[in-house]
Amino acid sequence: HIEITDAMVNFQMYDGKFNINEFTRLLAVGEAESVLKGDPFPNQLTCEIIRAKNLKPHRLKKSCDPYVVVRVRRNVKNTGTQNETRNPMWKEKLIFNLDDPSVVMEIAVYDRDAPDGSQRAFLGHWAMTTKYLIYNPTFTFHVDNKDFKTYYRGDREDGALGFEGWVPLASKGWEEVGDRGHIQIRLLWQHVDPSELTDTFVERRKYTALEQLTQQSQEDKLRFGAWSRLRHWLNHEPFCYDVQRFTVRRTRFYLQDLFRGYKGKPEMLRKNDKLYQCDYVPINFLEITDRFRPKPGSGDIGITTYHVFVNFFLGLVFKFLRGGKLGKAFAQIMAGGVFGMGIN
């Protein structure tokens, strides 16, 4: 019997920061600072795109016109185009102002001349969370050979951290790793005087809680890679479960801030330095009794970690609908959205 009591699922927006994104950022900052040991935090990322080899063009083409797009959250830059080659040479530097180690950087290669007449065709991509440039540059897909060089704290006179070498390209679903070709890059993250920052990109506006959650979801997809690999891993964890009952008591879901725009309800209603809590959708009691056991007669001693997660969420949704909570949740969402439209 597994029991969870007094749980809370809280989507909160305060001071322009969505709590899920901010928590991810603070974790990454803590990991980075443990390595920096008081050194100034990096604020300029230099991404040098050197060359690529064995790019895989569309099946209807023998060659391609490749160029590279580097995405650092909402800041996107690209290289020039090399014509009619599967082994292009760029040697171009793209510079980004960046001081958030939770950011996921994506490097994607496209064919300028798509066979279907569209503006471009996807050839392959690679990604990493920038915090690893500080404390473990090898923690990413890379070709481990004599050309792969890492730069840790104290290795370079300019204080830059990062690596250079070949990394494999993969499909959008993170399959065919390396079969899409390889790209040689140099990533250096260093601290420079703020007056010397050269990137002219400036955030044009603030972002709502829902927009920030969408951004977090997009980066999580890049972090986790192929869902099939995660499912395979959870299915092969050395644990089996045979749970007769799963109980959740006194659970609260705070949903309004997710749809209120740029400010959360406590921040909007703050008076005399007192913070007001959002309304919530309560689930006082929820019990699942038939989803965490192997099928009778199957001969299995238990179910896998993957099936525990899947069955829990399926059971949660089923109980949520049967308990009449959907209407309350929808009312909270609508109230938050309408209130946000009137304030922002």
C-alpha positions in Angstrom: 0.0 0.0 0.0 1.4 3.4 -1.1 -0.1 6.5 0.4 0.5 10.2 -0.4 -0.9 12.8 2.0 -1.2 16.6 1.8 0.3 16.8 -1.7 0.2 20.1 -3.7 0.5 20.8 -7.4 1.2 24.5 -7.6 1.6 26.5 -10.8 2.7 29.9 -9.6 3.8 33.1 -11.3 5.6 35.8 -9.4 7.8 38.8 -10.4 7.6 37.6 -14.0 9.0 34.2 -13.2 7.1 30.9 -13.5 8.0 28.7 -10.6 8.8 25.5 -12.6 11.2 27.4 -14.9 12.8 29.2 -11.9 13.3 26.0 -9.9 15.0 24.5 -12.9 17.3 27.5 -13.2 18.2 27.6 -9.5 19.2 23.9 -9.6 21.4 24.5 -12.6 23.0 27.6 -11.0 23.7 25.7 -7.8 25.5 22.9 -9.8 27.5 25.5 -11.8 28.5 27.6 -8.7 29.9 24.4 -7.0 32.5 24.3 -9.8 33.1 28.0 -10.3 34.0 28.4 -6.6 33.5 32.1 -6.6 34.7 32.9 -10.1 32.4 35.3 -12.1 29.5 33.6 -13.8 29.9 33.1 -17.6 27.8 35.6 -19.6 29.0 35.2 -23.2 28.7 31.9 -25.2 30.8 31.6 -28.4 29.6 28.8 -30.7 32.0 28.2 -33.5 30.6 26.0 -36.3 33.6 24.6 -38.0 32.5 21.9 -40.5 30.3 18.8 -41.0 30.8 15.5 -42.7 28.6 12.8 -44.2 25.4 14.7 -44.1 22.4 12.7 -45.1 20.4 14.5 -47.8 16.8 13.8 -48.8 16.4 10.4 -50.5 15.6 12.2 -53.8 18.8 14.2 -53.7 22.5 13.2 -54.0 23.8 16.3 -52.3 22.5 19.3 -50.3 23.0 23.0 -49.6 23.5 23.0 -45.9 23.5 25.7 -43.3 23.4 25.7 -39.5 20.8 27.2 -37.1 21.8 27.7 -33.5 19.0 28.2 -31.0 19.7 29.5 -27.5 16.2 29.8 -26.2 14.6 32.7 -28.1 17.9 33.9 -29.6 18.4 32.2 -33.0 21.3 32.7 -35.4 22.4 30.9 -38.5 25.5 30.4 -40.6 25.9 31.0 -44.3 24.9 28.3 -46.9 27.4 26.0 -48.5 26.3 24.8 -51.9 26.1 21.2 -53.3 28.1 19.4 -50.6 27.7 16.8 -47.9 30.9 17.8 -46.3 30.6 21.6 -45.8 33.2 24.0 -44.2 31.9 27.0 -42.4 34.4 28.3 -39.8 31.8 30.8 -38.5 31.5 32.1 -34.9 28.0 32.9 -33.4 28.0 34.8 -30.1 25.2 34.8 -27.6 24.7 36.7 -24.3 23.9 34.0 -21.8 24.1 33.7 -18.1 21.4 31.0 -17.4 22.9 27.5 -17.1 19.5 25.8 -17.4 19.2 26.8 -21.1 19.2 24.0 -23.7 21.2 25.0 -26.8 20.2 23.3 -30.0 22.3 23.1 -33.2 20.4 22.0 -36.3 21.5 21.5 -39.9 19.1 22.3 -42.8 19.2 22.0 -46.5 18.4 25.3 -48.1 17.0 23.6 -51.3 14.3 21.2 -50.1 13.1 18.7 -52.7 9.4 19.4 -52.0 9.8 23.1 -52.9 9.7 24.4 -49.3 12.3 26.8 -48.0 14.3 24.3 -46.1 14.6 20.6 -45.2 15.7 19.3 -41.8 18.9 17.2 -41.9 19.8 16.6 -38.3 20.4 18.2 -34.9 22.3 18.0 -31.6 21.5 19.6 -28.2 22.9 20.0 -24.7 22.1 21.8 -21.5 24.6 24.6 -21.1 25.4 23.9 -17.4 27.4 20.9 -18.6 29.9 23.3 -20.3 30.9 24.3 -16.8 31.2 21.1 -14.8 31.2 18.2 -17.3 31.5 19.0 -21.0 31.7 15.2 -21.9 28.1 14.7 -20.6 26.6 14.9 -24.1 26.6 12.9 -27.3 30.1 13.3 -28.8 32.8 11.4 -30.7 35.4 10.5 -28.1 38.7 10.7 -30.0 41.9 12.7 -30.1 40.1 15.6 -31.7 37.8 16.0 -28.7 39.2 18.6 -26.2 37.6 19.8 -23.0 38.2 23.1 -21.1 37.6 23.1 -17.4 38.2 25.8 -14.8 41.8 27.1 -15.1 42.6 25.4 -18.4 42.5 28.6 -20.5 43.9 32.0 -19.8 40.6 33.7 -20.8 38.8 31.5 -18.3 36.5 30.0 -20.9 34.8 26.7 -20.2 33.6 24.2 -22.8 34.8 21.8 -25.4 35.7 21.4 -29.1 35.2 18.3 -31.2 32.8 16.2 -33.4 29.3 15.6 -32.3 26.7 13.3 -34.0 23.5 14.6 -35.6 20.2 12.8 -35.0 16.7 12.9 -36.4 13.9 15.0 -34.9 12.9 12.0 -32.7 16.5 11.5 -31.6 16.9 8.3 -33.7 19.6 7.6 -36.2 22.3 9.2 -33.9 25.4 9.6 -36.1 23.6 8.3 -39.2 22.6 11.8 -40.1 26.2 12.9 -40.2 28.6 14.7 -37.8 29.4 18.3 -37.1 32.6 19.8 -35.7 32.0 22.6 -33.2 33.8 24.6 -30.5 31.7 25.9 -27.6 33.4 28.4 -25.2 31.4 30.0 -22.3 33.3 32.8 -20.5 32.8 35.9 -18.4 33.5 39.2 -20.0 32.9 42.8 -18.8 29.3 43.6 -19.5 30.4 46.6 -21.5 32.2 44.2 -23.9 29.2 42.0 -24.7 28.7 42.0 -28.4 25.4 40.2 -28.9 22.7 42.8 -29.8 19.7 40.4 -29.1 17.3 41.9 -26.5 14.2 40.3 -25.2 11.3 42.2 -26.9 8.7 41.6 -24.2 7.9 39.6 -21.0 6.4 36.2 -21.3 3.3 34.8 -19.6 3.3 31.7 -17.4 1.8 29.6 -20.1 4.5 30.7 -22.6 7.2 30.0 -20.1 5.7 26.5 -19.4 5.7 25.9 -23.1 9.3 26.9 -23.3 10.2 24.5 -20.5 8.3 21.7 -22.2 10.2 22.3 -25.4 13.6 22.2 -23.7 12.6 19.1 -21.7 11.9 17.3 -25.0 15.5 18.2 -26.1 16.9 17.2 -22.7 15.2 13.8 -22.6 15.7 12.9 -26.2 13.8 10.0 -27.7 10.7 9.0 -25.7 11.4 5.4 -26.8 14.7 5.4 -24.9 13.1 6.7 -21.8 10.4 4.1 -22.0 12.9 1.4 -22.6 14.9 2.5 -19.6 11.9 2.6 -17.3 10.8 -0.8 -18.6 14.2 -2.3 -17.8 14.8 -0.8 -14.3 15.6 -3.8 -12.0 12.4 -3.4 -10.0 8.9 -4.9 -10.3 5.9 -3.7 -8.4 2.9 -5.5 -7.0 0.9 -2.8 -5.2 -2.6 -3.6 -4.0 -3.7 0.0 -3.2 -2.5 3.5 -4.0 -4.1 6.3 -2.0 -3.9 10.1 -2.3 -5.4 12.3 0.5 -5.9 16.0 0.7 -4.4 17.1 -2.6 -4.6 20.6 -3.9 -4.2 21.7 -7.6 -3.4 25.4 -8.1 -4.2 26.2 -11.7 -5.1 29.9 -12.0 -1.7 31.4 -12.3 -1.0 29.3 -15.4 -3.6 31.3 -17.3 -3.5 34.8 -15.6 -0.9 36.4 -17.9 2.2 38.2 -16.6 1.3 38.3 -12.9 0.0 35.6 -10.6 -3.0 36.1 -8.3 -1.0 36.5 -5.0 1.1 39.2 -6.7 -2.0 41.0 -8.1 -3.8 40.9 -4.8 -0.9 41.8 -2.5 -2.0 44.3 0.1 -0.2 45.6 3.1 2.7 43.2 2.4 0.3 40.2 2.8 0.3 37.5 0.1 -3.0 35.9 -0.9 -3.2 32.3 -2.0 -4.9 31.3 -5.3 -8.0 29.3 -5.3 -7.4 25.6 -5.8 -9.1 22.4 -6.9 -9.2 20.0 -4.0 -9.1 16.2 -4.2 -9.7 15.1 -0.6 -9.5 11.4 -1.4 -8.4 9.3 -4.3 -7.8 5.6 -4.4 -6.6 3.3 -7.2 -6.8 -0.5 -6.5 -6.6 -2.3 -9.8 -3.8 -0.8 -11.9 -0.5 -1.7 -10.1 -0.7 -5.5 -10.1 0.3 -8.0 -12.8 -2.6 -9.6 -14.7 -4.0 -12.7 -13.1 -2.5 -15.8 -14.6 0.2 -14.0 -16.5 3.0 -15.5 -14.3 4.6 -12.1 -13.9 5.9 -11.2 -10.4 5.1 -7.5 -10.9 4.8 -4.6 -13.3 7.6 -2.3 -14.5 8.4 1.2 -13.4 7.1 2.5 -16.8 3.7 0.8 -16.3 3.5 2.2 -12.7 3.8 5.8 -14.1 1.4 5.2 -16.9 -1.2 3.5 -14.8 -1.0 6.1 -12.1 -1.7 9.0 -14.5 -4.5 7.0 -16.2 -6.0 6.3 -12.9 -5.6 9.9 -11.7 -7.4 11.2 -14.9 -10.2 8.6 -14.5 -10.9 9.4 -10.9 -10.6 13.1 -11.6 -13.4 12.9 -14.3 -15.6 10.6 -12.2 -15.2 12.9 -9.2 -16.7 15.9 -11.0 -13.5 17.8 -10.6 -13.2 18.7 -14.3 -15.8 21.4 -14.1 -14.1 23.0 -11.1 -10.7 22.9 -12.9 -12.2 24.4 -16.0 -13.9 27.2 -13.9 -10.5 28.0 -12.3 -8.8 28.1 -15.7 -11.5 30.4 -17.1 -11.5 32.7 -14.1 -7.7 33.0 -14.3 -7.8 33.7 -18.1 -10.6 36.3 -17.9 -9.0 38.0 -14.9 -5.7 38.1 -16.7 -7.2 39.6 -19.8 -8.8 42.4 -17.7 -5.6 43.3 -15.9 -2.8 42.9 -18.5 
